[in-house]
Amino acid sequence: MKIYTRKGDDGTTGLLYGGRVAKDSPRPEAYGQVDEAQASIGVARAQAEPGGELDAILTGVSRDLWVLMADLATDAANRHKLAAGTTLVTDEMVTSLEGLVDDIGARFEMPREFVIPGGTVIAAHLDVARTVVRRAERVAVSLAPESTAALAYLNRLSDLLWVLARWQEGVSLTSRSA
């Protein structure tokens, strides 16, 4: 199987479940930003202990971002074809992120002032990923239908990445008391 199809040589790209749009139109811009966020998360994951908790969290988030990209890559006329949790972001996916934010955030004392990124290499990568997610969220606002949880997911994901970065910089409450 060849990686190239030549279909995009005219400056258009195919959408999930049909249709073609210009590569610089809002829909490909939005899912392209999410693709970049996923790659940024991958850079952070490359710094994590293989098989460790952070690796598992970032792997799960990366899989969720495939769902989010499918959601954003579908024209309004074909949204009825999306499947919850597979190609459509769900409220449960957002709730799962909230649980992670709460769990990780309870392990350390939150900073009480602005944080300067770069306390550790992995935290710096997580902070870069967070800013890429925020950009993806800003771009997705213009096209995300009201029926999708994609915007809420991106918003919570940036919160999670911030908490993960602080966790990677700090001393956990459990290790401090041990």
C-alpha positions as CSV (number, residue, x, y, z in Angstrom):
1,M,0.0,0.0,0.0
2,K,1.4,3.4,-1.0
3,I,1.1,6.3,1.5
4,Y,0.3,8.8,-1.2
5,T,-2.9,9.0,-3.1
6,R,-2.4,12.1,-5.2
7,K,-6.0,13.2,-4.4
8,G,-4.8,16.2,-2.4
9,D,-2.5,17.5,-5.1
10,D,-5.2,20.0,-6.1
11,G,-5.2,21.6,-2.7
12,T,-8.3,19.7,-1.4
13,T,-8.7,17.1,1.3
14,G,-11.4,14.5,2.0
15,L,-13.6,14.6,5.0
16,L,-14.7,11.7,7.1
17,Y,-17.9,10.1,5.6
18,G,-17.5,12.1,2.4
19,G,-17.0,15.5,0.9
20,R,-13.9,17.5,-0.1
21,V,-12.8,20.9,1.1
22,A,-9.8,23.1,0.6
23,K,-6.9,22.2,2.8
24,D,-6.8,25.7,4.3
25,S,-10.5,25.7,5.2
26,P,-11.6,25.8,8.9
27,R,-12.3,22.1,9.3
28,P,-8.9,20.8,8.2
29,E,-7.3,23.7,10.2
30,A,-9.1,22.5,13.3
31,Y,-8.3,18.8,13.1
32,G,-4.8,19.7,11.9
33,Q,-4.3,21.7,15.2
34,V,-5.5,18.7,17.1
35,D,-3.1,16.5,15.2
36,E,-0.3,18.9,16.2
37,A,-1.5,18.7,19.8
38,Q,-1.4,14.9,19.6
39,A,2.2,15.0,18.3
40,S,3.2,17.4,21.1
41,I,1.7,15.1,23.6
42,G,3.8,12.3,22.0
43,V,7.0,14.3,22.6
44,A,6.1,14.6,26.3
45,R,5.2,10.9,26.4
46,A,8.6,10.0,24.9
47,Q,10.1,11.5,28.1
48,A,7.8,9.4,30.4
49,E,8.8,6.1,32.0
50,P,7.7,3.5,29.5
51,G,4.7,1.6,30.9
52,G,4.4,4.1,33.8
53,E,1.3,6.1,34.9
54,L,2.1,9.2,32.9
55,D,2.8,7.1,29.8
56,A,-0.6,5.4,30.2
57,I,-2.4,8.7,30.7
58,L,-0.8,10.3,27.7
59,T,-1.5,7.2,25.6
60,G,-5.2,7.3,26.5
61,V,-5.4,11.0,25.7
62,S,-3.7,10.4,22.4
63,R,-6.3,7.8,21.5
64,D,-9.1,10.1,22.5
65,L,-7.6,12.7,20.1
66,W,-8.2,10.4,17.2
67,V,-11.9,10.4,18.2
68,L,-11.8,14.2,18.4
69,M,-10.1,14.6,15.0
70,A,-12.8,12.3,13.5
71,D,-15.5,14.5,15.1
72,L,-14.0,17.7,13.7
73,A,-13.3,16.1,10.3
74,T,-17.0,15.3,9.6
75,D,-19.2,17.7,7.7
76,A,-22.4,18.8,9.4
77,A,-24.5,16.8,6.8
78,N,-22.8,13.6,7.9
79,R,-22.7,14.0,11.7
80,H,-25.5,11.5,12.1
81,K,-23.0,8.8,11.0
82,L,-20.7,9.4,14.0
83,A,-20.5,6.8,16.7
84,A,-20.2,7.9,20.4
85,G,-16.7,7.3,21.7
86,T,-15.3,6.1,18.4
87,T,-15.8,9.0,16.1
88,L,-17.8,11.4,18.3
89,V,-16.5,12.9,21.5
90,T,-18.8,12.2,24.4
91,D,-19.6,13.8,27.8
92,E,-18.1,10.7,29.4
93,M,-14.8,11.4,27.8
94,V,-14.8,14.9,29.3
95,T,-15.8,13.5,32.7
96,S,-13.0,11.0,32.5
97,L,-10.5,13.9,32.0
98,E,-12.0,15.7,35.0
99,G,-11.4,12.7,37.1
100,L,-7.8,12.6,36.1
101,V,-7.3,16.3,36.8
102,D,-8.8,15.8,40.3
103,D,-6.8,12.7,41.0
104,I,-3.4,14.0,39.9
105,G,-4.1,17.5,41.4
106,A,-4.8,15.9,44.8
107,R,-1.3,14.5,44.9
108,F,0.6,17.8,45.4
109,E,0.1,21.3,46.6
110,M,-1.0,23.5,43.7
111,P,1.1,26.6,42.9
112,R,-0.4,29.8,44.3
113,E,1.1,32.0,41.7
114,F,2.0,32.0,38.0
115,V,4.3,29.2,37.0
116,I,7.4,29.6,34.8
117,P,7.6,26.6,32.5
118,G,10.7,24.5,32.4
119,G,11.1,23.1,35.9
120,T,11.8,19.8,34.3
121,V,12.2,18.6,30.6
122,I,9.0,16.6,30.8
123,A,7.0,19.4,32.4
124,A,8.2,21.8,29.7
125,H,7.0,19.4,27.0
126,L,3.7,19.1,28.8
127,D,3.4,22.9,28.9
128,V,4.1,23.1,25.2
129,A,1.5,20.5,24.5
130,R,-1.0,22.5,26.7
131,T,-0.5,25.6,24.6
132,V,-1.0,23.6,21.4
133,V,-4.2,22.2,22.8
134,R,-5.4,25.7,23.7
135,R,-4.7,26.9,20.1
136,A,-6.6,23.9,18.8
137,E,-9.5,24.8,21.0
138,R,-9.5,28.4,19.7
139,V,-9.6,27.2,16.1
140,A,-12.2,24.5,16.7
141,V,-14.6,27.1,18.3
142,S,-15.6,28.4,14.8
143,L,-16.9,25.1,13.6
144,A,-17.7,22.8,16.4
145,P,-21.4,22.1,16.5
146,E,-23.3,22.6,19.7
147,S,-24.0,18.9,19.9
148,T,-20.3,17.9,20.3
149,A,-18.3,17.7,23.5
150,A,-15.1,18.4,21.5
151,L,-14.6,21.9,22.9
152,A,-15.1,20.8,26.4
153,Y,-12.7,18.0,25.9
154,L,-10.0,20.3,24.6
155,N,-10.6,22.7,27.5
156,R,-10.3,19.9,30.1
157,L,-7.3,18.4,28.3
158,S,-5.4,21.7,28.6
159,D,-6.2,21.6,32.4
160,L,-5.0,18.0,32.6
161,L,-1.7,18.9,30.8
162,W,-1.1,21.8,33.2
163,V,-1.7,19.6,36.2
164,L,0.5,16.8,34.8
165,A,3.3,19.4,34.2
166,R,3.1,20.6,37.8
167,W,3.0,17.0,39.1
168,Q,6.1,16.2,37.1
169,E,7.9,19.3,38.6
170,G,6.7,18.9,42.2
171,V,6.9,16.5,45.1
172,S,3.8,14.5,45.6
173,L,2.0,14.7,48.9
174,T,2.3,11.0,49.4
175,S,6.1,11.0,48.9
176,R,6.5,14.0,51.2
177,S,4.7,12.3,54.1
178,A,6.5,8.9,53.6
